[in-house]
């Protein structure tokens, strides 16, 4: 049974990842192979294809989740700060600060974080996660109560996903997808193991569910895309400089050829000029001799 759940979780993650990859590659057609390679590497490094041990281990501690995530459950503002801090640390580890914005109005809303992926286009990430009914689900003892609170939690999740989509997906200055950051691997695992369809449907709408263990794969993909674009721009700049240098070299070559012609012509004229000078000097000497003869008379 546990193996079936793990396989279902793996398929859900891979389905969401596949949808994300398609969205990302179609939105950013350049450097598609680089993007796919980086994405495959990121997933492999996370071990998603081979082992869900970290997520499974987190899910085994669900009984203690209220105490482990006490700051998230007690006060909404504390919960938000908990998620925002995790998210900020993850982003700062991968992206330069000039690419990041935190709690800034981008026109359609104020995401918890956004990444400047390309000029005037942001990838938004929301970490304001609706946990009230999940808390009730964890604390409930009766099966019917657990089922009821779980359904309410899933509905909260759907509404939150729709809110993210309406504000941060496909706007003039945003990408065609956004991230919903769930600041707990345990909760993320529970969602995709109990209700995998929620993650897939959200992905199809452009909202990708992530957790502290899953988000780095996506972030590395975004980072690879940005690096590829920067390399491409640098290559274009270098090529432009080389073209300009080549033009200047051609101009210099033309000027040099003209100078060499002048030098050659001047060199060819040296004997003739020298001969004329010698003739003038001889004539001057003859005139001087005549003057001397006249003075002696």
C-alpha positions in Angstrom: 0.0 0.0 0.0 2.8 2.4 1.0 4.6 1.6 -2.3 1.4 2.4 -4.3 1.1 5.8 -2.5 4.7 6.6 -3.2 4.3 5.7 -6.9 1.2 7.9 -7.1 3.1 10.7 -5.5 6.0 10.3 -7.9 3.6 10.3 -10.9 1.8 13.4 -9.6 5.1 15.3 -9.2 6.2 14.2 -12.6 2.9 15.2 -14.2 3.0 18.6 -12.6 6.7 19.0 -13.6 5.9 17.9 -17.2 3.1 20.5 -17.5 5.4 23.1 -16.0 8.2 22.2 -18.4 5.8 22.5 -21.4 4.5 25.9 -20.2 8.0 27.2 -19.6 9.4 25.9 -22.9 6.5 27.3 -24.9 6.7 30.6 -23.2 10.4 30.8 -23.7 11.1 29.1 -27.0 14.8 30.0 -26.9 17.3 27.6 -25.4 14.7 24.8 -25.0 17.3 22.1 -25.0 19.3 23.9 -22.3 16.2 24.3 -20.2 15.2 20.6 -20.6 18.6 19.4 -19.7 18.8 21.6 -16.6 15.3 20.5 -15.5 16.2 16.8 -15.9 19.4 17.3 -13.9 17.5 19.2 -11.2 15.0 16.4 -10.8 17.7 13.8 -10.8 19.6 15.7 -8.1 16.5 15.8 -6.0 16.0 12.1 -6.4 12.4 12.5 -7.3 12.5 9.7 -9.9 14.3 7.2 -7.5 13.4 8.1 -4.0 10.7 10.1 -2.1 12.4 9.3 1.2 12.6 12.9 2.4 8.9 13.6 1.7 7.9 10.2 3.1 9.9 10.9 6.3 8.2 14.2 6.6 4.8 12.7 6.1 5.4 10.1 8.9 5.7 13.0 11.3 2.2 14.4 10.6 1.1 13.5 14.1 3.6 16.0 15.4 2.9 18.6 12.8 1.0 20.9 15.2 4.0 21.2 17.5 6.6 21.2 14.7 4.8 24.0 12.8 3.3 25.8 15.8 4.3 29.2 14.5 2.4 28.5 11.3 -0.8 27.4 13.0 -1.1 29.9 15.9 -1.1 33.3 14.2 -1.7 34.0 10.6 0.9 36.7 10.5 3.5 34.4 12.0 2.5 31.7 9.5 3.1 34.1 6.6 6.5 35.2 7.9 7.5 31.5 8.4 6.7 30.8 4.7 8.2 34.0 3.5 11.5 33.5 5.3 11.8 30.0 3.9 11.0 31.2 0.4 13.4 34.2 0.6 16.3 31.9 1.8 15.7 29.5 -1.1 15.6 32.3 -3.7 18.7 34.1 -2.3 20.7 30.9 -2.6 20.1 30.6 -6.3 19.5 34.1 -7.8 21.4 37.4 -7.6 19.5 40.1 -5.6 19.0 42.3 -8.6 16.7 39.5 -10.0 14.5 39.3 -6.9 11.7 41.4 -5.5 9.9 40.7 -2.2 6.5 42.0 -1.2 6.5 44.6 -4.0 3.4 45.7 -6.0 3.8 44.6 -9.6 0.5 46.0 -10.8 -1.8 43.0 -10.6 -1.0 42.3 -6.9 1.7 42.0 -4.3 3.4 38.5 -4.5 5.5 37.3 -1.6 8.4 37.0 -4.0 9.0 37.4 -7.7 11.9 36.6 -10.1 12.8 38.9 -13.0 13.1 36.2 -15.6 13.4 38.5 -18.6 12.9 42.2 -19.2 9.7 43.4 -17.5 8.4 39.9 -16.9 8.2 38.3 -13.5 7.7 34.8 -12.2 5.5 35.2 -9.1 5.6 33.0 -6.0 2.9 33.0 -3.3 3.6 31.6 0.2 0.3 32.7 1.9 -1.0 29.2 2.5 -4.6 28.5 3.9 -3.8 26.1 6.8 -6.8 26.7 9.2 -8.8 23.7 8.0 -5.7 21.6 7.7 -5.0 22.2 11.4 -8.6 21.1 12.2 -8.0 18.0 10.0 -4.9 17.1 12.0 -6.6 17.7 15.4 -9.8 15.9 14.5 -10.3 12.4 16.0 -13.4 11.1 14.2 -13.0 9.9 10.6 -16.1 11.9 9.5 -14.6 15.1 10.9 -11.3 14.4 9.3 -13.0 13.8 5.9 -15.0 17.0 6.3 -12.1 19.2 7.2 -9.9 17.7 4.5 -12.6 18.5 1.9 -12.8 22.0 3.2 -9.0 22.3 3.1 -8.9 21.1 -0.5 -11.6 23.7 -1.4 -9.5 26.4 0.4 -6.5 25.2 -1.7 -8.5 25.5 -4.9 -9.7 29.0 -4.1 -6.2 30.0 -3.2 -4.9 28.6 -6.5 -7.5 30.5 -8.4 -6.5 33.7 -6.6 -2.9 33.2 -7.6 -3.9 32.4 -11.2 -6.1 35.5 -11.5 -3.4 37.8 -10.2 -0.1 36.4 -11.3 -0.5 34.1 -14.4 -0.4 35.4 -17.9 -0.5 39.1 -17.1 1.3 41.7 -19.2 4.3 41.7 -16.9 4.2 38.1 -15.6 4.9 34.6 -16.9 2.2 32.1 -17.9 2.7 30.3 -14.7 3.3 31.0 -11.0 4.3 29.0 -7.9 2.2 28.2 -4.8 4.8 27.6 -2.1 3.7 25.2 0.6 6.2 25.8 3.4 6.1 22.2 4.7 7.2 19.0 2.9 4.9 17.1 5.2 1.8 19.0 4.1 2.8 19.0 0.5 3.3 15.2 0.6 -0.1 14.7 2.2 -1.8 16.9 -0.4 -0.4 15.0 -3.4 -0.8 11.6 -1.9 -4.4 12.1 -0.7 -5.7 14.4 -3.5 -3.2 14.3 -6.4 -5.7 15.7 -8.8 -5.4 19.1 -7.1 -1.8 19.5 -8.1 -2.3 18.4 -11.7 -5.4 20.6 -12.2 -3.6 23.6 -10.7 -0.6 23.0 -12.9 -2.9 23.0 -16.0 -4.1 26.4 -14.9 -0.6 27.6 -14.6 -0.2 27.3 -10.8 2.5 25.0 -9.7 2.4 23.5 -6.2 5.9 23.3 -4.6 7.5 22.7 -1.2 11.0 23.3 0.3 12.3 20.1 -1.2 10.6 20.5 -4.6 11.0 24.2 -5.4 14.8 24.1 -5.9 14.3 21.9 -9.1 12.1 24.6 -10.6 14.3 27.4 -9.4 17.3 25.8 -11.0 15.4 25.5 -14.2 14.6 29.2 -14.1 18.2 30.0 -13.3 19.4 27.9 -16.2 17.1 29.8 -18.5 18.4 33.1 -17.2 22.0 32.1 -17.6 21.4 30.8 -21.1 19.8 34.2 -22.0 22.7 36.1 -20.5 25.2 34.0 -22.4 23.2 34.5 -25.6 23.1 38.3 -25.0 26.9 38.3 -24.3 27.5 36.3 -27.5 25.4 38.8 -29.5 27.3 41.7 -27.9 30.6 40.0 -28.7 29.5 39.3 -32.3 28.4 42.9 -32.7 31.7 44.2 -31.3 33.6 41.8 -33.7 31.5 43.1 -36.6 32.3 46.7 -35.7 36.0 45.8 -35.2 36.0 44.1 -38.6 34.5 47.2 -40.3 37.1 49.4 -38.6 39.8 47.0 -39.7 38.6 47.2 -43.3 38.6 51.1 -43.1 42.1 51.0 -41.6 43.3 48.6 -44.4 41.9 51.0 -47.0 43.7 54.0 -45.4 46.9 52.0 -45.1 46.8 51.1 -48.8 46.3 54.7 -49.7 49.2 55.7 -47.5 51.4 53.0 -49.0 50.6 54.3 -52.5 51.6 57.8 -51.4 54.8 56.5 -49.9 55.6 54.4 -53.0 54.9 57.4 -55.3 57.0 59.6 -53.1 59.8 57.0 -53.1 59.7 56.7 -56.9 60.0 60.5 -57.2 63.0 60.8 -55.0 65.7 60.2 -57.8 63.9 62.7 -60.1 63.7 65.3 -57.3 67.3 64.6 -56.4 68.4 65.1 -60.0 66.4 68.4 -60.3 68.0 69.6 -57.1 71.5 68.7 -58.4 70.8 70.5 -61.7 69.6 73.6 -59.8 72.6 73.5 -57.6 74.9 73.2 -60.6 73.2 76.1 -62.3 73.5 78.1 -59.1 77.2 77.3 -59.0 77.7 78.4 -62.6 76.0 81.7 -61.9 78.2 82.2 -58.9 81.3 81.6 -61.0 80.1 84.1 -63.6 79.6 86.7 -60.9 83.1 86.1 -59.6 84.6 86.6 -63.1 82.7 89.8 -63.5 84.0 91.2 -60.2 87.6 90.4 -61.1 87.3 92.4 -64.3 
